[in-house]
Amino acid sequence: MNLPFGRVLTAMVTPMTPDGELDATGAKAVVKHLLDTGHDGIVVNGTTGESATLTSAESIEMVEWAGEAAGEAAKIVAGVGSNDTRHAVEMAKLAANAGADALLLVSPYYNKPTQAGLLAHCRAVADATDLPVLLYDIPGRTGIPFAVDTLIALAEHPNIQGVKDAKGDFWAASQVMAATALQWFSGADEVNLVHLAQGATGVVSVVGHVAGKRYAEMVAAVEAGDLATARRIHLALIPLVEAIMNTSQGAIMAKAALKELGVIEHASVRLPYVEGPPEHLEKLRAALASTDLS
């Protein structure tokens, strides 16, 4: 199978110093950690990467640092989404020049364009480079979903090759997978098993910052038809998924988890995010201690 994005990906955090500057050493340490824990793809400048608060220059630095650290060991998928099509096109070209292997393209947020506008936006960005594009469907943040017919139409573009699904409409996902060759990725750790069981290629995780080996095993188990093993992994990860995804916010808790594991020095985030209170950290520590991550 051609895997332009990989199969086991994490939407990587953007490590920062306490004064809010990007931490190149921390970024490269996270990439090495992800490579050591079963990943063959890394998303930079996604939601968990706090892309909304990064400058264009910082976003490109993250692509460069991740590429330097990963080499040929993993695909670097660069988030280039914007609610301004011209800016998204510019970011796509810059990411390609910086060495990205693929692009992550979220639907325009806040503007709430029509589906015709969404089609035109995605085609314009896909036309900007030769890189494969992973569409990012997360209407809870953007305000609009990708309609089934829109995804089927976008699949006709040779560069649009996959979907990161954080919408959770499993029937719509089935319809698109049946009608296209788009590679499907679970974009919400709570439902990774559901997506994989109905034919998804892989996952774009947040909990994968600490449970990458387990998710690699889950993907492999489903591929082998061993749903019992995949189910056991899913159930064993419930405390960790709850602690990271359903306590405050994924980027906040993923950074806290990486600091607990000694991967990064600081769990600093940018406003409007703030670090979690002690009770959140206690919940996270308990989940880490109770989960087999080896």
N, C-alpha and C positions, 0 to 999 in steps of 0.2 A: 504494500500500500504506500502510495506517495503521501508523505506527511510534511506538508510545508510549514506547519506550526508546531509539530511534535504531538505527543498524546498526553503527557503529564506536565501541565504547566501551572505555575503559580503567578498570580498578579502581584508582583513584587512591591514591597514597601520602598519608599525613598528615605534612606537613613539621613538624619540631620543632626547637627550639633545643637547644644542647648541654646545657642544664639540664633538658631533658625537657618543656618547655612547648610548646603548639601555636604554630605560626608562621603567623599570618594572612597576612602579606606573602608568605611562601613558598607558601601554599596558593593564593592568587590568581594567583601567577606560574605555578604548575603548570597551573591551569585555562586561563590564556591560552595557554600552550605547547601544551596538548592541542587547543584550538580552532584554533590555527595549523597543526596537523599532521593535519588530516583527521577529527577526531572530531565526531560529532553527539550523543554521549551520554557522560556521566561518572558513574561509580559512586563514591560516597563512603562511608566506614565499612564497606568490605568487608574481606576477609581481608588484602589488601595495604595497606589503610588502618590496619592494626593495631587493628581494632575491639575486639578482646578486651581491650585495655589502655586504651581510652578511657572516660571517664565519660559518662553520659548527656548532661550539659551540653556536653561537648566534642564529642560526636557531632552535636548540633544546631548548634553553632557551625560545624562543617564544612559542614553543609547550607547554612547561611545564607551563609557566605563563598563557597562554590562558586556558589550562585545569583546572588549579587551580581556575581561575576566573569563568569559565563557569559551572564547576561541571557536573551535568547530564542534564543541561538545553539546551545544544546545542551540535551538533557534531563538533569536532575539526578536520578539514581537513588540513593535513600538506603538504606543497609543498616540494617535494624531488627531483625535476628534476635536471638533469645535462647533459652536453654533453659527460660525461664520465660514461659509464654504471656501472662500478665498484663503482664509487662514489655515483651514484643514489641508488644502492643496499644498500650500507653502510648507506646512509641517511634514507632509508626506514626502516631499522632495528632500527636505533637510534630513529626515530620518533615513531615507535611502542613501544619501551621500555619507551619512555617519556610520553606515554599515549594518543597518537593520536588515533582518531576513524576511520580515513580514510586517504588516500594519494592522493595528486594531482600530476600528472605526466605529465609534458610538454614534447613535442618531443625534441630530442637533437638539440641544436642550433649550428650554425656556421659550424659544420661538414657536414651537409646536406647529411645524409645517404640515401641509397635506401630504398624503402618500405620494402624490406626483412630485412634490418638492423633495421628499425623502429619496425617491428614485434618482432625481437629478443630482442631488447632493452626493450620494454614494457613487454614482457613475463618474462624476467630476473628479473625486478623490482617487477612484480606481484607475482612471485614465492618466493620472499624474505621474505614475511610476510603473515599472514592470513587476513590482513586488506583489505577492499574494495578500489578499485583504481578508481579515476576519471581522465580520460585522458584529456589533455588540448591541444586543437587544435588552435594554434595562429600563422599561417605561416608568418604573417607580422613581427613577432619578431624572429621566429626560422629559416625561410628560406624554410621550407618544410611543406606541409599539410599532414594530415592523409587522404589517399585515401579511398573511400567508401569500396572497397574490404578489405583494411587493417583493418578498424574498424569492419567490419562484422567478419573477422577472429579473431580479438582480443576479440570480444564479447563471443567467445567460452571459454575463460579462466574464471573460476568461480570467481576470485577476481576482474576482470575488469568489473565494473558495471555501469559506466557512462561516459559521455563526457561533458566537458565544451567547448562550441563552441564559439570561437572568430574569426572564419573564415568567417562566414556570407554567406556560400553557402547553401541556404535554400532548394534547390532541393536535394543536397547531404544529408542534415540532414533528409529530409523526407525519402529518400531511406534507410538510416541506421535505423531510427526509425521503419520503416515498416518491416525490415528484422531481427531485433534483439530486445532483451528486455533491451537494454542499456537505462538508465535514461539520459535524455537530459537536459542540462542547458545552458541558454543564458549566454554568457561571454562578452557581449557588451551591455551597458545600452541603447544605441540608438535603439536597435532592440529587447528588451525584449518582447514587445507585440507580435511581429511577431513570435518569437520562441514559446511563450506560446500558441498562437492561433493555431499553427500547431502541438501541442502535447507535448511540452517540460514539464518536471517535475517541473522546477523552474528556479531560476536565481542565478548567482554568480556575484554580483554587485560591483561597486565602489561607485556610487551615493548612494547606500544603507547605506553608512556611515552616511548620514543625512536624507535619505528618506526611511528608512527601513519599516516604517508603511505603506507608500504608495505602496511599492512593495509587501508587504504581502497582501494588499487589492487587488492589481492587480492579483496576483496569485490566490487568492480565487475567484475573480470575473470570471476569465477565467474558473476555475474549475467548477463553477456554471453555465456556459454558458451565463454569463452576459457580453458580449463583449462591450456593450455600456458603462458600468461603467469602464471597463478596458481601453477603448479608452479615456475616460475623464481623467483618471489618467495619461495615457501616454502623452496626450497633455499638461496637467497642469505641468508636470515635464520638459518640453522642455527647459525652461531657465536654470534650475539647471543642467540638463545633458550637455547643451552647456558650462556652466561655468566650470564644473568639468572635463568633458571629452575632450572638443574641444578648450580649451583656451591655455593650455601648456601641462601638463602631469598629468595623473590621480592621482598618488601618491602625487605630489606636491599640487594639488588643494584639494584633500581629506583631507590632513593634515591641510591645511589652513582653510578649512570648520570646521573641528573638533575644531580647536583653536577658531574660531569665536563663536562656540556654547559653549565654555568653557569646552569641554570634555578633551582636552589635554592642557598643558601649553605652549608647543613649537611646531612650525610647521617645525622644523629642518629636513633637508634631507641630504643625503650623495652625494658627488660628484660621478658621473658627473651631478647629479641633483643640481639645485640651487632654492631657493625660488623665487616665482614669483614677478614681479614688482608691484607697486601700482595700475596700471590700471587693472591688473588681479584681484587683491583683491577687487577693486571697483565693477567689474563685478560680482564677487562671492557674495559680500554683497547684491547687488541689486537682484540677483536671490534668495538668501535665504530669503530676506524680502518679495519677491513677491510670495513665494510658501508656501502653507499650509502644514506644517510638523507635525501637532498635531495628 
